[in-house]
Amino acid sequence: MIAIILGTRPEIIKLFPIIEIFLKNKVSFKIIHTGQHYTSNLSDTFIKQLKIPYNKIVNLKIGSGSHGSQTALMITGIEKYLKKKKIVKNIIVYGDTNSALAGAIAASKFEKIKIIHMEAGLRSYDKNMPEELNRRLIDHSSDLLLCPTKISKKYLLNEGISTKKIFVTGNTIVDAIFSQNTKNFLKSKKNKFGNYFILTIHREENTKNKKNLTKILRELVKLSLKQKCKVIFPTHPKTKKILEKIKYNKNIIKSIDPMDYFNFLSLLKNAKLAVSDSGGIQEEACILRVPLITIRNSTERPETLKIGCNILSKIKDNMIYKHSSTILRRNIKWKNPYGSGKASVNSYKIIKNFIKKNHAKFY
């Protein structure tokens, strides 16, 4: 049996295409949900909307906490499950979350369990980013590494990981966006906000730093006045707490509750510009052809910078405003570096072959 480890909104979205294929082909699997994202808006809503069967889910309900305490509790919970369910021979982890790291560490202590890492090989080379250490530890613990692009494969080869373990599959976020359900929704959804920018902020250096968030909001107000656009701000619960303590122009910046997957994609697709500190939105904006300003010092998605649809921006010297003005004038030659929407099919075939070679029962 395969255990799929997840715990956050992005993992649920990116893993649902492979989960669909597993269900269709009657693969024996369970989903271990760590509970890293535990509010309804960030977890249950997405599970329901993507029609992931609840009878396949084991929820550890870990909840929030410091990186160390949260990861430790996840490792303990996953280890208990793996000890109890001795038929688990393979685990799948996705990306660079604490949930993925906990899954890789827990499984690595079991000699007969193989670790499969999807979205392997991403690197920012920025040690100040908590996810960077997670990526490295997961990759070097894994037995099979499925990379979204050739660049991520190159990073792994440079670190001495055997080429026999590495495959380029594309990114399953393309599968999610190109799925028929998503396409039908986007066609039916009308834009109710008019001309707007979209803003998302969730990283600790911005959500826990009142000065940084204030500067970001001021820059967006200045830009919106020039471009005659309002700013729609789907606000993460932890961001909302600090937002309530800040003075800003609420007529221009509209804070709204977190959105379900389809509605958020619709909001992003119709935006004139996206401003974010997210990793996943760098992919989604690129695929949907929306110019993006990423408020970070580094990125693990350099493909978007090469295309010219994304600019990294620091929070000083009016850089957000300046970079936004630049990218809005830019004639972007759009190209999707993340595949044609067959990443989940490619991954399924590779995983199936890998398990057969390791003499494990797949069905």
TASULMO-V406184 format. One record per helix or strand of 3 or more residues. SS is the DSSP state (hx for helix, st for strand). FROM is the first residue (numbers start at 1). TO is the last residue. If there is no record, write none. Layout:
ss=SS from=FROM to=TO
ss=SS from=FROM to=TO
This chain:
ss=st from=2 to=6
ss=hx from=9 to=24
ss=st from=29 to=33
ss=hx from=40 to=42
ss=hx from=44 to=49
ss=hx from=54 to=56
ss=st from=57 to=59
ss=hx from=67 to=84
ss=st from=90 to=94
ss=hx from=98 to=108
ss=st from=114 to=120
ss=hx from=130 to=141
ss=st from=144 to=147
ss=hx from=150 to=158
ss=hx from=163 to=165
ss=st from=166 to=168
ss=hx from=172 to=178
ss=hx from=180 to=188
ss=st from=196 to=200
ss=hx from=204 to=207
ss=hx from=210 to=227
ss=st from=230 to=235
ss=hx from=237 to=243
ss=st from=253 to=257
ss=hx from=261 to=269
ss=st from=273 to=276
ss=hx from=280 to=288
ss=st from=292 to=294
ss=hx from=302 to=307
ss=st from=310 to=312
ss=hx from=319 to=329
ss=hx from=343 to=357
